[in-house]
Amino acid sequence: MISPRDELLTQDILRLKKEKSAYIIAHYYQREEVQALADFVGDSYAMAIAAKESPYDVILVAGVDFMAETAAILCPGKIVLTPEPAATCPMANTITVNDVLAYKKKHPESIVVCYVNTPAEIKAVSDVCCTSSNAVKIINRLPENAGIFFIPDQYLGSYLAKKLGRSIDLFSASCPTHANIEKEHLLRLKEQFPHAQVLVHPECHPEIVDLADYAGSTKGILDYATQSEGKSFIIGTECGILYSLQKNNPDKTFILASEELICPNMKSITLDKVRYSLEKLETRVTVPEEIRAKAALALERMIEYAS
């Protein structure tokens, strides 16, 4: 339940949003009060499309840094704001441009498929981007005999290789939040809630994905739970998704697969920071044009292949 102070902050933000001609885009992992006031809430792919299609002059991205960068890449003529410039993705920061270039030098014919959870400079040296919601569709659009280097999430990459029956080279990196689900704990939850379906993100460890009734993107998990006739679900992704799950399904029960499914970077964005960002039009996110233009090609190719 929103506090009186948060209610006042929300009203102030809505006023500033109108004054500044701003559009607020939030990820499903954001705090409940931030999701509640956003113009659009979605996963990383939907956020990219929403930014690209926004008619407003200012776009505030309530998400980690690569999400704001993606908006800046796709909307070069607009002001893109992040309310917390230190909000980042540890997994995205594990890979370097040199890692990608070294691979391409050894495998010049291979296609570099870049998870959108990466900095702009990594997208700029990749062939096509993807998200967990469209990766299957995008890889299916690639030639069957093509070599593929999937970066940087090794667990999502291994999930795709198994699902599609393709050989995919992987980079050794994973999401520290999704890694918090322990197999033994999940097995105990399944015993405790025998009728609950297990829905997990493919960023989870393969042994967790193997125990799931469904593995898919954050939006996929939300859609599955909403459309299912089931009444209880064990959820294996960041806790922020519970807001939308419960909002869309008030008659259903959702149990987190781990109490540690909290991304501190996502949760670092607060209403105070959103208000300050809109009031001061800070912090502005920009990408050098040489990098932006190259990264835009990989992102636009993702949008084309996923449509």
Legacy VTK file of the C-alpha trace (Angstrom):
# vtk DataFile Version 3.0
C-alpha trace
ASCII
DATASET POLYDATA
POINTS 307 float
0.000 0.000 0.000
1.338 3.413 -0.970
2.260 5.733 1.919
0.932 9.313 2.241
4.425 10.643 1.444
4.690 8.449 -1.640
1.258 9.639 -2.713
2.435 13.260 -2.529
5.610 12.397 -4.436
3.555 10.603 -7.069
1.323 13.628 -7.587
4.380 15.872 -7.878
5.935 13.520 -10.434
2.739 13.453 -12.491
2.724 17.269 -12.501
6.367 17.427 -13.592
5.764 14.778 -16.235
3.094 16.969 -17.799
5.205 20.132 -17.547
8.256 18.521 -19.141
6.384 16.505 -21.793
7.936 13.381 -20.322
7.174 9.694 -20.744
8.118 7.290 -17.950
9.107 3.749 -18.873
9.687 1.231 -16.077
10.870 -2.355 -15.935
8.877 -5.068 -14.160
11.653 -5.292 -11.554
11.177 -1.743 -10.316
9.685 -0.854 -6.941
5.900 -1.125 -6.813
5.375 2.623 -6.407
7.555 3.347 -9.447
5.691 0.846 -11.607
2.382 2.308 -10.442
3.096 5.791 -11.831
4.858 4.760 -15.047
3.260 5.355 -18.421
4.591 1.995 -19.556
5.816 -1.080 -17.681
7.452 -3.944 -19.535
10.475 -6.139 -20.113
13.595 -4.893 -21.862
12.289 -5.583 -25.381
8.950 -3.891 -24.784
10.735 -0.956 -23.139
12.871 -0.496 -26.256
9.794 -0.465 -28.493
7.966 1.908 -26.148
10.903 4.324 -26.192
11.165 4.175 -29.981
7.451 4.848 -30.427
7.060 7.505 -27.725
5.817 10.862 -29.066
7.189 12.754 -26.046
10.276 14.989 -25.894
11.642 13.463 -22.708
11.917 9.757 -21.845
12.696 8.754 -18.276
13.842 5.152 -18.023
13.315 3.518 -14.635
15.670 0.610 -15.138
19.382 -0.176 -15.206
21.876 1.668 -17.386
21.744 -0.503 -20.508
17.974 0.091 -20.711
18.450 3.862 -20.710
21.265 3.502 -23.250
18.982 1.483 -25.513
16.419 4.302 -25.424
19.145 6.837 -26.216
20.374 4.703 -29.129
16.897 4.375 -30.631
15.809 7.975 -29.898
18.812 10.190 -30.724
16.718 13.361 -30.973
15.155 13.072 -27.525
16.241 13.694 -23.954
16.683 10.354 -22.212
16.948 10.424 -18.421
18.032 7.926 -15.816
17.011 8.712 -12.238
19.960 6.684 -10.916
23.062 6.606 -13.148
24.769 4.093 -10.836
22.047 1.478 -11.452
23.786 -1.108 -13.590
23.812 -4.810 -14.489
26.776 -6.812 -13.139
26.365 -9.477 -15.809
26.290 -6.921 -18.620
29.571 -5.458 -17.427
31.511 -8.735 -17.497
32.165 -8.747 -21.237
34.463 -6.319 -23.048
34.783 -5.151 -26.623
38.124 -6.962 -26.801
36.384 -10.227 -25.843
34.029 -9.861 -28.802
36.688 -8.743 -31.272
39.002 -11.603 -30.264
36.214 -14.109 -30.897
35.363 -12.540 -34.257
39.010 -12.707 -35.282
39.076 -16.459 -34.592
35.597 -17.080 -36.030
35.064 -14.455 -38.760
32.054 -16.258 -40.247
30.149 -16.558 -36.964
27.247 -14.321 -35.982
27.464 -12.451 -32.690
24.059 -12.462 -30.993
24.121 -9.913 -28.217
21.695 -10.073 -25.304
20.267 -6.594 -24.818
21.707 -6.727 -21.264
24.981 -5.174 -22.464
26.572 -1.724 -22.748
26.231 0.227 -25.996
29.824 -0.458 -27.044
29.173 -4.211 -26.965
26.049 -3.828 -29.092
28.136 -1.772 -31.542
30.434 -4.749 -32.271
27.600 -7.289 -32.426
25.531 -8.414 -35.397
22.096 -8.558 -33.815
20.619 -7.968 -30.374
17.973 -10.043 -28.645
16.061 -10.255 -25.397
14.830 -13.300 -23.510
11.376 -12.717 -25.022
12.501 -12.799 -28.659
15.794 -14.753 -28.682
14.205 -17.948 -30.030
12.559 -16.092 -32.901
15.721 -14.176 -33.751
18.049 -17.182 -33.742
15.537 -19.056 -35.882
15.935 -16.267 -38.451
19.670 -16.965 -38.749
21.051 -19.448 -41.304
20.909 -23.009 -39.954
24.596 -23.642 -40.625
25.797 -20.349 -39.160
28.102 -20.314 -36.157
26.653 -18.324 -33.254
28.387 -16.572 -30.377
25.782 -15.707 -27.729
26.834 -13.031 -25.239
26.984 -12.575 -22.326
24.489 -14.780 -20.411
25.711 -18.382 -20.493
22.520 -19.784 -18.927
20.156 -18.100 -21.364
22.505 -19.164 -24.148
22.551 -22.795 -23.013
18.749 -22.735 -22.705
18.497 -21.511 -26.308
20.962 -24.113 -27.582
18.970 -26.914 -25.947
15.580 -25.589 -27.012
16.614 -24.988 -30.616
18.965 -27.938 -30.992
21.762 -25.679 -32.214
25.437 -25.431 -31.375
26.019 -22.056 -29.727
29.292 -20.712 -28.365
28.817 -19.117 -24.941
30.507 -16.464 -22.853
30.984 -17.234 -19.170
28.684 -14.800 -17.337
25.373 -15.006 -15.502
22.865 -12.942 -13.534
23.757 -12.877 -9.810
20.119 -12.348 -8.816
18.732 -15.337 -10.712
21.646 -17.405 -9.390
20.161 -17.051 -5.895
17.631 -19.832 -6.499
18.868 -23.027 -4.866
17.733 -26.385 -6.196
17.137 -27.871 -2.739
15.003 -24.925 -1.676
12.947 -25.096 -4.865
12.367 -28.829 -4.343
11.113 -28.107 -0.819
8.727 -25.471 -2.168
7.406 -27.951 -4.721
6.716 -30.397 -1.892
5.094 -27.686 0.230
2.929 -26.433 -2.670
2.327 -29.563 -4.782
-0.304 -27.914 -6.975
1.801 -24.841 -7.759
3.318 -24.502 -11.222
6.958 -23.424 -11.360
7.630 -20.485 -13.694
11.239 -19.369 -14.106
13.396 -17.065 -16.190
15.930 -18.783 -18.483
18.666 -16.689 -16.833
18.367 -19.217 -13.995
20.811 -22.122 -13.678
19.915 -25.012 -16.041
19.098 -27.315 -13.109
16.450 -24.780 -12.013
15.051 -24.474 -15.536
14.817 -28.277 -15.702
12.494 -28.261 -12.671
10.156 -25.664 -14.165
6.768 -26.100 -15.776
7.529 -23.028 -17.853
10.689 -21.056 -18.646
10.452 -17.707 -20.359
10.963 -13.971 -20.246
9.511 -11.790 -17.519
6.601 -10.903 -19.807
6.265 -14.568 -20.712
5.956 -15.504 -17.050
3.318 -12.817 -16.534
1.320 -13.940 -19.576
1.581 -17.627 -18.661
0.302 -17.057 -15.127
-2.514 -14.816 -16.356
-3.709 -17.260 -18.999
-3.280 -20.395 -16.892
-6.213 -22.013 -15.120
-3.841 -22.761 -12.242
-4.300 -20.900 -8.978
-0.809 -21.035 -7.456
2.657 -20.459 -8.898
6.252 -20.556 -7.724
8.038 -17.653 -9.407
11.708 -17.817 -10.344
12.595 -14.264 -11.293
13.162 -10.898 -9.612
10.573 -10.048 -6.956
9.359 -6.877 -8.698
7.280 -9.016 -11.059
4.941 -9.823 -8.152
3.354 -6.385 -8.468
2.094 -7.024 -12.013
1.325 -10.685 -11.312
-0.898 -9.825 -8.345
-2.422 -6.813 -10.096
-3.459 -8.930 -13.084
-4.406 -12.000 -11.031
-5.873 -10.980 -7.653
-7.394 -14.440 -7.184
-4.100 -16.322 -7.594
-1.214 -17.064 -5.239
2.431 -16.377 -6.065
5.399 -17.722 -4.100
8.949 -16.525 -4.756
11.395 -19.325 -5.457
13.877 -17.527 -3.196
13.683 -14.630 -0.758
16.942 -13.425 -2.323
15.386 -12.639 -5.710
16.064 -8.933 -5.311
18.142 -6.887 -7.750
19.707 -4.069 -5.693
20.379 -2.033 -8.821
16.751 -2.101 -9.936
15.591 -1.276 -6.422
17.993 1.688 -6.173
15.510 3.828 -8.126
13.057 5.609 -5.825
10.242 8.122 -6.197
12.524 10.839 -4.806
15.063 10.122 -7.536
12.395 10.070 -10.247
11.057 13.440 -9.080
14.539 14.978 -8.946
15.384 13.600 -12.383
12.304 15.158 -13.953
12.673 18.442 -12.093
16.330 18.944 -13.065
16.242 16.913 -16.311
19.148 14.896 -14.965
20.964 12.594 -15.478
20.913 12.694 -19.263
22.009 9.556 -21.044
23.968 10.009 -24.255
25.882 7.623 -26.487
28.713 8.840 -28.760
27.410 8.912 -32.323
29.999 6.499 -33.691
28.938 3.888 -31.126
25.249 4.811 -31.271
24.975 4.345 -35.043
26.591 0.889 -34.950
24.607 -0.231 -31.900
21.409 1.000 -33.551
21.981 -1.406 -36.446
22.022 -4.391 -34.081
18.938 -3.132 -32.224
16.997 -2.325 -35.389
17.875 -5.761 -36.739
16.438 -7.256 -33.528
13.208 -5.325 -33.991
12.998 -6.385 -37.632
13.650 -10.078 -36.912
11.273 -10.140 -33.943
8.370 -8.499 -35.761
LINES 1 308
307 0 1 2 3 4 5 6 7 8 9 10 11 12 13 14 15 16 17 18 19 20 21 22 23 24 25 26 27 28 29 30 31 32 33 34 35 36 37 38 39 40 41 42 43 44 45 46 47 48 49 50 51 52 53 54 55 56 57 58 59 60 61 62 63 64 65 66 67 68 69 70 71 72 73 74 75 76 77 78 79 80 81 82 83 84 85 86 87 88 89 90 91 92 93 94 95 96 97 98 99 100 101 102 103 104 105 106 107 108 109 110 111 112 113 114 115 116 117 118 119 120 121 122 123 124 125 126 127 128 129 130 131 132 133 134 135 136 137 138 139 140 141 142 143 144 145 146 147 148 149 150 151 152 153 154 155 156 157 158 159 160 161 162 163 164 165 166 167 168 169 170 171 172 173 174 175 176 177 178 179 180 181 182 183 184 185 186 187 188 189 190 191 192 193 194 195 196 197 198 199 200 201 202 203 204 205 206 207 208 209 210 211 212 213 214 215 216 217 218 219 220 221 222 223 224 225 226 227 228 229 230 231 232 233 234 235 236 237 238 239 240 241 242 243 244 245 246 247 248 249 250 251 252 253 254 255 256 257 258 259 260 261 262 263 264 265 266 267 268 269 270 271 272 273 274 275 276 277 278 279 280 281 282 283 284 285 286 287 288 289 290 291 292 293 294 295 296 297 298 299 300 301 302 303 304 305 306
